[in-house]
Amino acid sequence: MTMNIWLMEGLSSQRDIIQGISAAAEASQQPISVFASHRHQRNEILSQADFALIEPAEDERRLAFIISTVEQHGIRAIHTGRNARWFESRRAEIETSGASLTTGATRVEMLDLADDKVSFAESMAQHGLPVVPSMRIDSTSQLRQLLLDSPFGDAPLCVKPVTGIYGMGFWRFDESASPMAAFTHPDSRRVHPHFYLQALDAADRVEPLVLMPWLPGPEYSIDLLVEKGSVLAAVARRKDGALQHLENSGEAYELGRACAEAMEADGLVNVQTRHDASGKPLLLEINMRPSGGIGYTRFSGVNLPGLFAMRRLGLMTAQQVRDRAIRDFSPATVRSITDVVRYQPLTNLIP
């Protein structure tokens, strides 16, 4: 009997997750069919699945679409990367259809906590986990005064929005930066504090910001498969310029696991850490969703998306997943490169 898993629209890694699950199904010779959907005609993503659907753009049509699809195609498990709050608030209605739901969490409150970087830092500190000191900023005058007060000693300072993804809005303050540095070299993420404050003064309103000490690194990205707060598998990626080193031990790795457990994560999630000047990893944030780099982890021999599907479909026990992740892991170094694929009409689209 074929078991159907449905990957609904994600943020950055839906294609890699589909490929990982398909590879696991082939390797294990399990009768798994992958359904994938998106609001847009993303053929390069949807073409990787056995069956493709186009999601309704309107929120009010989504629930009926989900229930109908589950009933028509015998969906056993649903994974979502976008609109997690909407899905989590309707978990009972969705799971009444007979399909399990994975949003990255089991409570809306934990999704909200993960999205608020200051509240997240405070919560993790209460759990006894080392976290980057964070101060909420609500006005230009407050930021201006704090920059004068040097609240984190001699450490360089950086700022980013309290909520947000992909590192958007992150800037490191550097008094040696030229007035044009943020425009001519935006990827360096350096800005003179005078010009940053000047821009804030000119803004219609100031979105809440978080002020932190800048940490020298290295930075780690830990991808995890978690089940109701219990980590089943994890792979850490230590970032070294263009290279990423895949690991499954060390302080950052263990900190990522502890964070996912404290956040009661559920599904494929990602934790970011960075080393301080003394060489100790500190928590930066948790993403209650798969990272854009989750596909890299397959080069370690650990197929996190595949293990996720096998577990959610009841084809492996929790202990079997843990054992497989340890047995299959092998250290590796990877580098991301630019690639291109032919964009073709979908032949697997369900009308």
Number of C-alpha atoms within 10 A of each C-alpha: 6 10 17 22 27 28 23 22 24 21 15 17 18 27 20 19 26 27 19 22 24 21 15 21 19 11 10 12 9 15 11 21 18 21 24 27 25 20 13 13 14 15 17 15 20 27 20 21 22 17 19 25 21 18 19 17 11 8 10 9 11 15 16 12 12 20 18 13 15 22 13 9 13 16 23 20 20 23 26 23 23 15 14 20 18 14 21 22 13 13 17 12 13 20 16 10 17 15 21 18 24 23 27 30 28 21 17 15 13 18 22 14 17 20 19 17 24 24 17 23 23 17 17 19 15 10 13 8 18 18 21 24 18 21 21 18 22 14 15 20 13 11 21 15 11 15 15 8 10 13 16 16 9 8 15 15 20 20 21 20 22 22 18 13 11 10 10 10 14 16 24 20 22 16 13 11 14 14 15 12 16 18 12 10 11 12 10 11 16 21 24 19 22 13 17 16 15 11 11 16 14 10 11 7 11 14 14 14 23 21 24 22 22 20 20 14 19 17 22 27 26 30 31 30 28 24 24 15 20 18 22 25 25 28 31 27 26 22 19 14 8 9 13 22 19 25 22 19 11 10 12 28 25 15 21 30 26 19 23 28 17 16 25 20 30 25 30 29 24 29 27 23 26 25 21 18 12 9 12 14 27 24 25 22 24 24 19 25 29 27 23 17 17 26 21 22 27 18 15 21 17 22 27 29 27 22 26 26 28 22 18 22 17 12 15 16 13 20 10 13 20 17 13 18 22 15 11 11 20 14 13 16 17 16 12 10 6 4 5 6 6 7 10 9 11 16 12 15 18 11 6
